[in-house]
Amino acid sequence: MQEFLQLFNFCVENSFFIFNNKYYKQIFGLGMGNCLAPVVADIVMVEIQKIALGRLSFCTPIFKRYVDDICTSIPADKADETITVFNSVHSRLKFTIEIESQEGTLPFLDVLLIRRSNEIKYNWYRKPTFSGRVLNFNSKHTITQKINIVNNLKNRALKLSSPEFHQDNLNQIKSILQKNDYPTKIIEEIIYRRNRERIQDEIIENKKFYALTYVEGLSEQIKRIISSLDVDIAFRSDNTNRKLFSRLKSTTQKELLSNVIYKICCRDCQSTYIGQTGRYLKDRISEHKRDSLNILNPLKKKKENNTALAEHVSNSLHSFDFNIDSIKILGHQKILKKRLLHEMISIKQDEKSINRRTDIEGLNTAYYYLINKIKRKIT
């Protein structure tokens, strides 16, 4: 237990971030994006809940909490006491309170609670800022994604509402979808049909799923070709919000990039070397520098498996440009298999690459035709 607390305190007290090439230390709490933050937030809320409820002068018959959102039932004259007690637990925490309306309604998350005599009804709740915009039917996305949009709206409206509100919610969904160019026939076929449970647990467990970029007309053909195999394809779009909006985070320095595919050029000829690394780029480049120096030093013990870069230096007595600004980043990929694939394709595309043939032996020959076709288009 003592070791766990030491590790926990170390993680909390040593949270850093970079902005404009300067390091800053988090002086209180955990920053957004920290993997510990959700767990710690829940632990803190459990403790606050226990302390605050113990200080109240009355009992709460209903108390539901989701992270920091709380729905509870209190006497009508105890609102001020409740908010005061919760805010007194810690000086940095400030809760706000929302009382039910005169009609007896109160929104909680995506549900509108409706108090009627001695029972509580519930309905699908949408904020006043809800625009009604969903994925347009005419957008370049696979039809399965558009069908899922309809199904998700339907499931949300039905599961978050009492049966008496179902028909009204389905009518609202129909109106929302029609404004987003969904054909009425498709809408009615999906939202008014009965739910059919399909149990395919054994099939799903044995299936492999792969994600591919969706290209209208081409993707459907690919899926038909491999439909006989025990593989399922999920399509995604490359047009994401990330591409539309500027990045708020400070740009990572080039030498501190990791999970990259890179290219280094020879100073004395047109040869290039392509590699990949999951570590900091500066660390991998330092290794290349060291190998280049050691292979020319007769006093140094030679490595058994030198890179093609080091062998080029040894055979031709050339030198490579290891200046971090001169090194070209060909791509980023966190997953090792995808990073290796990107590296092999880049080697095959570069006619000046000095990488060995063994560096691309894992590349399926099916890529060769596409690579050569791309080369012909470029030239």
Backbone torsions as a table, in degrees:
resi	resn	phi	psi	omega
1	MET	NA	-39.8	-179.7
2	GLN	-63.5	-41.0	179.0
3	GLU	-64.9	-38.7	179.1
4	PHE	-62.4	-44.9	-179.9
5	LEU	-64.1	-37.2	178.4
6	GLN	-64.5	-44.1	178.3
7	LEU	-64.3	-41.4	180.0
8	PHE	-62.8	-46.8	179.5
9	ASN	-62.6	-37.1	178.5
10	PHE	-62.8	-44.3	-178.9
11	CYS	-66.3	-39.3	-177.8
12	VAL	-72.7	-39.0	-174.5
13	GLU	-86.4	-5.5	-177.9
14	ASN	-127.0	55.7	177.9
15	SER	-102.1	117.0	-176.1
16	PHE	-121.6	157.4	171.5
17	PHE	-147.2	162.0	-178.0
18	ILE	-113.1	134.9	173.0
19	PHE	-144.2	126.1	-177.6
20	ASN	53.7	42.8	176.8
21	ASN	64.2	20.6	175.8
22	LYS	-119.3	142.4	179.3
23	TYR	-90.9	134.9	177.9
24	TYR	-125.9	146.2	179.6
25	LYS	-107.0	134.1	176.1
26	GLN	-71.5	120.7	-174.0
27	ILE	-91.5	-15.7	177.6
28	PHE	-151.2	134.5	176.4
29	GLY	72.6	-163.2	-178.4
30	LEU	-119.7	141.4	-179.2
31	GLY	-73.3	159.6	175.8
32	MET	-63.1	136.4	-179.4
33	GLY	95.3	-14.1	177.2
34	ASN	-67.4	128.9	-175.1
35	CYS	-64.3	-20.9	178.4
36	LEU	-80.0	-21.6	-170.4
37	ALA	-56.8	-48.7	-179.0
38	PRO	-61.6	-40.6	-179.1
39	VAL	-66.3	-46.7	-178.8
40	VAL	-64.8	-39.1	179.5
41	ALA	-60.3	-41.3	-179.8
42	ASP	-68.4	-39.6	177.8
43	ILE	-62.4	-44.0	179.6
44	VAL	-62.6	-42.9	-178.8
45	MET	-66.1	-35.3	176.3
46	VAL	-62.2	-42.3	-179.9
47	GLU	-68.6	-42.4	178.1
48	ILE	-62.1	-43.5	179.1
49	GLN	-58.7	-45.5	-178.5
50	LYS	-64.8	-43.1	-178.5
51	ILE	-68.1	-47.8	-174.8
52	ALA	-65.6	-44.3	-179.2
53	LEU	-64.3	-30.9	177.7
54	GLY	-71.8	-21.8	-179.3
55	ARG	-90.9	-15.6	-178.7
56	LEU	-69.3	149.1	-178.7
57	SER	-87.5	7.4	-178.5
58	PHE	-144.7	168.4	178.3
59	CYS	-100.0	146.1	179.1
60	THR	-103.8	112.9	-179.0
61	PRO	-68.5	-25.7	178.8
62	ILE	-128.7	128.9	175.7
63	PHE	-148.4	105.5	179.3
64	LYS	-119.7	134.5	-177.8
65	ARG	-134.6	136.7	170.3
66	TYR	-125.9	104.9	-173.6
67	VAL	57.7	-105.3	-179.2
68	ASP	-111.7	9.0	175.4
69	ASP	-96.0	125.5	-174.6
70	ILE	-123.1	136.2	172.3
71	CYS	-121.3	122.5	-176.2
72	THR	-144.6	167.3	178.3
73	SER	-117.3	123.9	-177.9
74	ILE	-135.0	159.7	175.4
75	PRO	-59.6	150.0	-174.6
76	ALA	-60.1	-29.4	-177.1
77	ASP	-97.0	11.9	-175.7
78	LYS	-111.4	14.8	-178.2
79	ALA	-64.5	-45.5	-178.3
80	ASP	-64.1	-41.3	179.3
81	GLU	-62.9	-42.3	-177.3
82	THR	-62.2	-49.0	-177.6
83	ILE	-68.3	-33.9	178.8
84	THR	-66.0	-42.7	-178.9
85	VAL	-65.6	-45.5	-178.6
86	PHE	-65.6	-37.0	180.0
87	ASN	-77.1	-13.0	-179.5
88	SER	-86.5	-8.5	-178.0
89	VAL	-65.1	-42.2	178.6
90	HIS	-149.6	140.9	-174.8
91	SER	-66.3	-24.3	-177.5
92	ARG	-87.7	-9.4	-177.8
93	LEU	-101.4	128.2	-179.9
94	LYS	-129.1	111.1	177.5
95	PHE	-92.2	153.5	171.7
96	THR	-118.2	160.7	-176.5
97	ILE	-128.5	143.6	176.9
98	GLU	-128.5	123.7	-178.3
99	ILE	-94.7	149.6	177.9
100	GLU	-59.1	151.7	-178.3
101	SER	-73.6	174.4	178.3
102	GLN	-64.3	-24.1	177.5
103	GLU	-81.9	-2.4	179.0
104	GLY	81.2	31.4	179.4
105	THR	-115.9	149.1	179.2
106	LEU	-150.6	120.9	177.2
107	PRO	-78.2	136.0	175.6
108	PHE	-138.0	110.7	-173.7
109	LEU	58.4	-123.5	-178.2
110	ASP	-100.4	17.9	-177.3
111	VAL	-120.0	137.6	173.8
112	LEU	-102.3	112.9	178.7
113	LEU	-83.2	133.0	-177.0
114	ILE	-124.9	113.8	-178.5
115	ARG	-89.8	121.8	178.4
116	ARG	-130.2	112.1	-177.1
117	SER	47.8	-108.8	-175.5
118	ASN	-107.7	20.0	178.9
119	GLU	-139.0	160.8	179.0
120	ILE	-117.6	120.2	172.9
121	LYS	-93.4	163.3	179.3
122	TYR	-140.3	149.8	-177.2
123	ASN	-142.4	158.8	177.6
124	TRP	-66.4	126.9	-176.2
125	TYR	-111.6	134.2	175.1
126	ARG	-125.1	133.2	-177.8
127	LYS	-64.6	157.7	177.7
128	PRO	-59.4	-23.9	179.9
129	THR	-83.7	-1.3	-179.6
130	PHE	-61.6	120.5	-174.1
131	SER	-89.2	-19.3	-177.2
132	GLY	80.2	9.5	179.8
133	ARG	-90.1	127.9	173.6
134	VAL	-129.5	-178.7	179.4
135	LEU	-56.7	120.0	-177.7
136	ASN	-66.7	142.3	-177.5
137	PHE	-64.8	-26.8	-178.1
138	ASN	-87.5	2.1	179.7
139	SER	-73.5	158.9	-176.6
140	LYS	-83.4	69.9	176.6
141	HIS	-130.6	156.2	179.8
142	THR	-63.7	149.1	-176.8
143	ILE	-63.2	-28.8	179.9
144	THR	-64.5	-34.3	177.9
145	GLN	-67.8	-37.4	179.7
146	LYS	-69.9	-37.7	175.9
147	ILE	-65.1	-38.0	178.5
148	ASN	-65.7	-33.2	176.0
149	ILE	-58.8	-46.4	-179.7
150	VAL	-64.3	-46.3	-179.2
151	ASN	-62.8	-40.0	-180.0
152	ASN	-65.2	-42.1	176.6
153	LEU	-63.1	-41.9	180.0
154	LYS	-63.0	-48.4	-178.4
155	ASN	-64.1	-38.6	179.6
156	ARG	-65.0	-45.3	-177.0
157	ALA	-66.9	-34.8	-177.1
158	LEU	-82.8	-40.9	-176.3
159	LYS	-76.5	-22.3	-178.4
160	LEU	-100.7	17.0	-178.6
161	SER	-142.5	153.9	174.6
162	SER	-71.4	154.2	-175.8
163	PRO	-53.4	-32.4	-177.2
164	GLU	-67.0	-16.6	179.9
165	PHE	-100.4	-3.1	-173.4
166	HIS	-59.0	-49.5	-174.8
167	GLN	-64.2	-41.1	179.4
168	ASP	-64.1	-40.3	178.7
169	ASN	-65.9	-39.7	178.3
170	LEU	-64.6	-37.1	177.0
171	ASN	-65.6	-38.5	177.9
172	GLN	-66.7	-38.9	177.3
173	ILE	-62.5	-42.9	178.8
174	LYS	-59.5	-42.2	179.5
175	SER	-65.7	-41.7	179.3
176	ILE	-62.0	-45.6	-177.4
177	LEU	-68.2	-38.1	178.6
178	GLN	-63.3	-35.0	177.5
179	LYS	-69.3	-17.8	177.6
180	ASN	-104.6	23.6	171.2
181	ASP	70.2	22.3	175.5
182	TYR	-79.5	132.1	179.4
183	PRO	-62.9	140.0	-178.3
184	THR	-59.5	-37.1	-178.3
185	LYS	-62.3	-43.9	179.5
186	ILE	-67.5	-40.4	-179.8
187	ILE	-59.8	-51.0	-176.0
188	GLU	-67.4	-35.2	-179.8
189	GLU	-63.4	-35.8	-176.6
190	ILE	-85.9	-49.2	-170.7
191	ILE	-80.3	-19.7	-179.1
192	TYR	-103.2	-2.1	177.6
193	ARG	-82.5	157.0	-179.8
194	ARG	-74.6	148.0	178.2
195	ASN	-69.1	133.1	178.7
196	ARG	-117.1	117.7	-179.8
197	GLU	-81.4	130.2	178.7
198	ARG	-121.4	113.2	-179.0
199	ILE	-94.3	109.8	-177.5
200	GLN	-133.2	35.4	-174.6
201	ASP	-57.3	-45.5	-177.0
202	GLU	-66.1	-38.7	-179.6
203	ILE	-67.2	-44.8	-177.2
204	ILE	-63.8	-38.2	-178.5
205	GLU	-62.5	-34.1	-176.1
206	ASN	-91.1	-8.5	-177.6
207	LYS	-83.7	149.8	173.7
208	LYS	-106.3	138.2	-178.5
209	PHE	-114.0	134.5	177.3
210	TYR	-130.4	144.5	178.8
211	ALA	-105.1	130.3	178.7
212	LEU	-128.0	150.5	175.4
213	THR	-68.5	133.3	-176.0
214	TYR	-82.3	127.4	173.7
215	VAL	-126.2	116.2	-174.3
216	GLU	-57.5	130.2	-179.8
217	GLY	92.1	-43.7	-178.7
218	LEU	-82.2	-43.0	-175.2
219	SER	-62.5	-38.9	179.1
220	GLU	-62.7	-37.2	179.0
221	GLN	-67.2	-41.7	178.7
222	ILE	-60.8	-42.6	-178.4
223	LYS	-65.2	-37.9	178.7
224	ARG	-66.1	-37.2	-177.6
225	ILE	-65.3	-40.9	-175.0
226	ILE	-98.5	8.8	-178.1
227	SER	-64.3	-25.8	-180.0
228	SER	-75.7	-18.9	178.6
229	LEU	-82.8	164.9	-179.7
230	ASP	-84.8	55.4	-175.6
231	VAL	-136.9	139.7	175.7
232	ASP	-118.6	139.6	-176.7
233	ILE	-108.7	132.5	172.1
234	ALA	-114.3	129.9	-177.4
235	PHE	-98.0	145.9	178.3
236	ARG	-133.8	161.8	179.1
237	SER	-104.3	143.1	176.9
238	ASP	-84.1	-12.6	179.6
239	ASN	-87.0	88.1	-177.5
240	THR	-108.6	166.8	177.9
241	ASN	-61.0	-29.3	-179.6
242	ARG	-60.3	-31.4	-179.9
243	LYS	-80.6	-20.6	-176.7
244	LEU	-86.6	-31.4	-173.9
245	PHE	-110.9	150.8	179.4
246	SER	-70.8	152.6	179.3
247	ARG	-77.3	133.7	179.9
248	LEU	-86.0	-24.8	-178.7
249	LYS	-77.8	151.6	176.8
250	SER	-66.2	140.7	-179.2
251	THR	-66.7	132.2	178.8
252	THR	-70.2	135.3	178.0
253	GLN	-59.6	145.5	-173.9
254	LYS	-58.2	-40.6	-177.1
255	GLU	-70.7	-16.4	-179.7
256	LEU	-99.1	6.4	176.1
257	LEU	-70.6	146.1	176.4
258	SER	-134.4	169.4	-178.5
259	ASN	55.6	50.8	-175.8
260	VAL	-123.3	158.9	168.9
261	ILE	-109.4	128.4	-171.4
262	TYR	-129.4	162.8	177.6
263	LYS	-133.5	131.0	178.3
264	ILE	-115.4	134.6	-177.7
265	CYS	-101.8	146.2	176.7
266	CYS	-78.6	140.7	-179.7
267	ARG	-74.8	-27.7	-169.7
268	ASP	-104.6	-7.7	176.5
269	CYS	-152.7	-173.1	-175.8
270	GLN	-92.2	8.2	-178.4
271	SER	-67.6	150.6	177.7
272	THR	-133.0	155.1	175.3
273	TYR	-125.1	131.8	-178.7
274	ILE	-115.9	131.5	179.8
275	GLY	-143.7	178.7	177.7
276	GLN	-141.5	153.7	178.8
277	THR	-152.8	145.6	175.0
278	GLY	-96.3	-7.7	-179.5
279	ARG	-94.9	-175.1	174.5
280	TYR	-60.4	139.9	-179.5
281	LEU	-60.4	-38.0	-178.1
282	LYS	-62.2	-34.3	179.7
283	ASP	-68.9	-41.6	-180.0
284	ARG	-68.6	-38.9	178.9
285	ILE	-66.0	-36.6	177.0
286	SER	-61.7	-37.5	176.8
287	GLU	-64.7	-42.6	177.8
288	HIS	-61.9	-41.9	177.8
289	LYS	-60.0	-48.1	-178.0
290	ARG	-62.7	-42.6	179.1
291	ASP	-64.4	-37.5	179.7
292	SER	-65.3	-37.2	179.4
293	LEU	-75.4	-41.6	-176.5
294	ASN	-67.2	-34.8	-175.6
295	ILE	-71.3	-20.0	177.4
296	LEU	-94.8	-7.9	-178.5
297	ASN	-94.7	112.5	-177.7
298	PRO	-66.1	-18.7	-179.0
299	LEU	-82.7	-15.3	-178.6
300	LYS	-89.4	142.8	178.2
301	LYS	-72.1	130.3	-176.0
302	LYS	-78.1	140.1	176.3
303	LYS	-74.6	148.5	179.3
304	GLU	-73.7	-36.8	-177.2
305	ASN	-119.2	81.2	176.9
306	ASN	-78.3	152.9	175.7
307	THR	-73.7	163.1	176.6
308	ALA	-61.7	-28.6	177.6
309	LEU	-64.4	-48.3	-178.9
310	ALA	-65.0	-38.1	179.2
311	GLU	-66.3	-36.8	177.0
312	HIS	-63.6	-41.1	177.2
313	VAL	-62.5	-42.1	-178.2
314	SER	-69.1	-41.5	-174.6
315	ASN	-78.1	-34.6	-174.6
316	SER	-110.3	-8.8	-177.2
317	LEU	60.4	29.1	175.6
318	HIS	-88.6	168.3	176.2
319	SER	-128.4	149.0	-179.3
320	PHE	-99.8	154.9	179.5
321	ASP	-86.8	97.9	-177.6
322	PHE	-91.6	8.6	175.7
323	ASN	-61.5	127.2	-173.9
324	ILE	-58.6	-30.9	179.9
325	ASP	-74.4	-21.5	-178.1
326	SER	-88.1	-16.0	-178.9
327	ILE	-78.0	130.5	-177.1
328	LYS	-96.2	131.4	175.8
329	ILE	-90.3	118.8	-177.4
330	LEU	-89.9	-21.6	-179.6
331	GLY	177.3	167.0	177.3
332	HIS	-124.0	136.4	177.3
333	GLN	-160.0	119.2	-177.9
334	LYS	-74.6	-33.2	-176.8
335	ILE	-80.8	125.8	-173.6
336	LEU	-58.7	-47.1	-177.5
337	LYS	-59.1	-42.4	179.6
338	LYS	-70.3	-33.7	178.3
339	ARG	-67.8	-40.2	178.0
340	LEU	-66.1	-37.9	177.9
341	LEU	-64.4	-44.2	178.1
342	HIS	-61.2	-40.0	179.4
343	GLU	-62.8	-45.8	-178.4
344	MET	-64.4	-40.9	178.8
345	ILE	-64.8	-40.3	179.2
346	SER	-64.1	-39.4	177.9
347	ILE	-64.4	-43.5	-179.1
348	LYS	-66.2	-33.2	-179.2
349	GLN	-73.9	-30.8	-174.8
350	ASP	-89.1	107.9	-178.3
351	GLU	-70.1	-18.0	-179.0
352	LYS	-94.8	4.4	-177.7
353	SER	-69.6	138.1	178.7
354	ILE	-99.2	7.6	179.1
355	ASN	-60.9	150.1	-179.0
356	ARG	-71.0	161.4	176.1
357	ARG	-65.0	-29.4	179.9
358	THR	-67.6	-18.2	179.9
359	ASP	-71.6	-17.1	-180.0
360	ILE	-121.7	16.0	-178.0
361	GLU	-68.7	-18.6	177.2
362	GLY	-85.0	-1.8	-179.0
363	LEU	-85.6	121.8	179.7
364	ASN	-61.9	138.7	-177.9
365	THR	-63.9	-15.4	178.1
366	ALA	-62.3	-24.6	179.5
367	TYR	-76.2	-22.8	-173.5
368	TYR	-60.1	-43.5	-178.6
369	TYR	-61.9	-44.8	-178.7
370	LEU	-65.8	-40.5	179.8
371	ILE	-64.1	-44.5	179.4
372	ASN	-65.1	-36.0	178.8
373	LYS	-66.4	-40.6	177.4
374	ILE	-64.0	-40.7	178.4
375	LYS	-59.8	-43.5	-178.8
376	ARG	-64.9	-35.6	178.9
377	LYS	-68.6	-37.9	-179.2
378	ILE	-68.4	-42.7	-179.5
379	THR	-75.1	NA	NA
